[in-house]
Amino acid sequence: METQVRIYRVREGELDRFVDEWRAHVRPLRERFGFRVLGAWASEADDRFVWVLAYEGEDGLAAANARYYASEERAALDPDPARLLEVTEQLSARPVA
């Protein structure tokens, strides 16, 4: 299993909107593409959203991400939740506990 920690800085005042759109659209779509969401957290103090994404397919997380972003379903998200993000960071990680 490959895992990725994603850390987003959301535009000020838009954290709740982003979380709502992520829950309604991004998470279900990711799961349809074979990903698992291991957890997600929001920090109102600094408008950050952090989530952990996992993928177990033989083609690997990078290929699965490329397929997800190239899909018609992802392109059809309107409005695109990414419009609410100022900074994104992605870290490959492995469980240690």
C-alpha positions in Angstrom: 0.0 0.0 0.0 1.3 3.4 -0.9 0.2 6.4 1.2 0.3 10.1 0.7 -0.2 12.9 3.1 -1.8 16.0 1.5 -1.7 19.3 3.3 -3.7 22.2 1.8 -3.8 25.9 2.8 -7.4 26.9 2.1 -8.3 30.5 1.2 -9.2 32.5 4.3 -12.8 32.0 5.3 -13.4 29.1 2.8 -12.4 26.1 5.0 -16.0 25.0 5.7 -16.9 25.3 2.0 -13.9 23.4 0.9 -14.6 20.6 3.5 -18.2 20.4 2.3 -17.2 20.1 -1.4 -14.4 17.7 -0.6 -16.8 15.4 1.4 -19.5 15.6 -1.3 -17.4 15.2 -4.4 -13.7 14.6 -4.0 -13.7 11.8 -1.5 -16.5 9.7 -3.2 -14.8 10.1 -6.6 -11.4 9.1 -5.2 -13.0 6.0 -3.6 -14.6 5.1 -7.0 -11.1 5.2 -8.5 -9.8 2.7 -5.9 -8.3 5.0 -3.4 -8.9 4.9 0.4 -9.1 7.9 2.6 -7.4 7.0 5.9 -8.4 10.2 7.6 -9.0 14.0 7.1 -8.6 16.9 9.5 -9.4 20.6 9.3 -7.6 23.3 11.3 -9.6 26.5 11.6 -6.6 28.3 13.3 -4.6 28.4 10.1 -7.1 27.4 7.4 -5.4 24.1 6.7 -6.9 20.8 5.5 -4.9 17.6 5.9 -5.8 14.2 4.6 -4.1 10.8 4.1 -4.7 9.0 0.8 -3.9 5.3 0.2 -3.7 3.2 -2.9 -3.1 -0.6 -3.1 -3.2 -1.2 -6.9 -0.3 -2.8 -8.7 0.0 0.2 -11.1 1.0 2.4 -8.2 -0.2 5.6 -6.7 1.3 7.9 -9.3 -0.4 6.1 -12.2 -3.7 6.1 -10.3 -3.5 9.8 -9.5 -2.8 10.5 -13.2 -5.8 8.5 -14.2 -8.0 10.2 -11.6 -6.9 13.7 -12.7 -7.3 12.9 -16.4 -10.8 11.4 -15.9 -14.0 13.0 -17.3 -15.5 12.7 -13.8 -12.8 14.8 -12.2 -13.0 17.4 -15.0 -16.7 17.6 -14.5 -16.5 18.8 -10.8 -18.1 22.2 -11.0 -17.2 24.2 -9.2 -13.8 22.7 -8.8 -12.9 22.5 -5.1 -9.2 23.3 -6.0 -10.3 26.9 -6.7 -10.4 27.3 -2.9 -6.8 26.3 -2.3 -3.8 28.6 -2.0 -1.0 26.1 -1.4 -0.9 22.3 -1.7 1.8 19.9 -0.5 2.0 16.2 -1.0 4.3 13.9 1.0 4.8 10.2 0.3 4.6 8.5 3.7 4.7 5.0 5.2 2.9 3.9 8.4 5.2 3.4 11.3 2.7 2.8 14.1 
